[in-house]
Amino acid sequence: MYQGHRVSAIITCAGKGTRFGSNKLLVTIDGSTVIERTVRCFAIPIVDEIVVTVSPENESVYREILEGAGMHVTYVHGGAERHLSAMRGLEATTGDIIITHDGVRPFATPDLIERAIAAGVSNGAAMLGMPSTVQVKLVNDEGYIEGSLDRSHSWLGQTPQVFRRGLLETAYQRAVETNYARVSDDADLVAEFAGVPVRIVEGNVNNIKITTPQDLGTARLIAEHLVDEE
């Protein structure tokens, strides 16, 4: 519970990992699989329940890993798109405050999670992010630059993202009704379909998403650094 709110976490683990070349959730970092590290991040007192979206073919191995690690979660089969997976996960939750989180972000700390929840409770919709240190170019379908984003207003999005339940339900429902198919995140859906501005609060540079083999190398360095700090 957080300030009288029941908090549910949806961790999306139903992706195919095509850019990585294999199932990155099963890769080990400092002796633990990515999925175990990520789910364990949310096994904290202010999170009341954890729902993990999975693909049917991977459910048994994920169950074996998580149950073997002493973590009891609810498993839901994902959909063809990320937001469809998260929508199925939402249907399995009971909280009035909902967290959505990438299964391949294994370094979300209790402080980051609580910071996101606090902003979500206060604003209705919130997410973590980091101010961009690079210039982001806008490129058209033909490969030509159409402009640049102002660096002082450019942030790199992270999860967890946190929403009041009703806003997320509205956003998912309307996205399905319009056959939404763009690559985005839940914050975009809530802003577009629920009409609510999303508050961004500063995350942490270590809160990376493992997408490529190079990211895995970075993740292992982060894990080593965290062990050294203990």
C-alpha positions, -999 to +999 in steps of 0.1 A: +000+000+000+011+036-006-008+063+013-040+042+013-037+032-023-035-004-034-006-007-059-003-033-086+027-038-109+025-051-144+058-064-158+058-070-195+077-101-204+058-113-235+082-098-261+102-119-286+135-100-283+141-100-321+167-073-319+187-091-293+188-124-312+177-146-283+155-145-251+172-117-232+150-124-201+168-157-197+203-142-199+221-141-166+236-110-149+258-117-119+242-152-115+205-142-118+184-141-149+171-108-162+135-117-155+143-127-119+162-095-112+135-073-127+106-090-109+125-089-076+128-051-079+090-049-072+089-074-043+088-044-019+062-035+008+046-006-012+037-029-041+008-051-032+007-075-062+028-083-093+014-095-126+038-107-153+028-109-189+043-138-207+042-157-240+026-191-237+057-209-249+078-193-222+054-195-193+067-227-178+104-217-177+095-183-163+074-199-136+102-223-128+127-194-124+104-171-104+089-197-081+123-212-076+134-178-064+105-176-039+085-150-059+048-156-063+032-136-091+002-138-114+009-149-150-011-135-179-006-144-216+005-113-236-009-100-269+005-091-303+015-055-292+030-043-260-001-023-250-023-053-256-001-074-233-003-047-206-041-044-211-044-081-203-022-076-173-044-048-161-074-070-162-057-093-137-049-066-112-069-053-083-050-020-075-062+015-080-026+026-088-010+007-116+027+004-124+038-007-158+074-018-163+096-033-190+107-068-181+142-060-194+149-031-170+165-050-141+178-020-121+147-002-109+155+006-072+130+010-044+137+047-044+129+050-081+097+030-078+085+050-048+094+083-067+073+072-097+044+060-075+044+093-056+042+113-088+015+090-102-007+094-071-002+132-071-007+138-109-027+108-121+000+098-146+038+098-143+069+082-156+106+082-151+131+096-176+165+112-180+173+145-196+189+138-230+226+145-234+225+140-272+207+159-299+177+140-312+169+143-350+135+141-365+138+120-397+111+114-423+102+081-440+127+089-469+156+092-444+159+130-445+163+152-414+133+174-408+146+191-376+160+186-342+144+185-308+155+212-283+179+194-260+167+214-230+132+199-235+143+163-246+141+134-222+148+097-226+118+078-213+122+050-187+099+028-167+083+023-142+054+044-154+025+049-129-012+057-135-045+059-118-064+028-129-093+045-146-069+065-169-051+034-180-083+015-186-097+044-208-064+046-227-063+009-235-099+007-245-097+036-269-064+023-283-080-010-292-111+007-307-088+027-331-065-002-339-036+016-325-003+001-338+025+026-333+055+018-312+051+038-280+046+034-243+017+037-218+025+073-211+018+081-248-014+062-247-027+080-216-018+114-230-034+107-263-065+087-254-072+098-218-063+134-224-041+136-193-006+152-193+020+128-179+044+141-153+081+131-159+104+127-129+141+121-130+151+084-131+186+071-130+213+064-156+216+028-144+179+021-151+187+008-186+166-013-209+184-043-223+176-043-260+209-052-277+239-074-268+258-042-261+232-033-235+239-066-218+275-057-215+266-024-199+241-042-175+269-065-163+291-035-156+263-019-136+257-050-116+294-053-108+294-016-097+264-021-075+280-052-058+311-031-051+290-004-034+274-029-010 
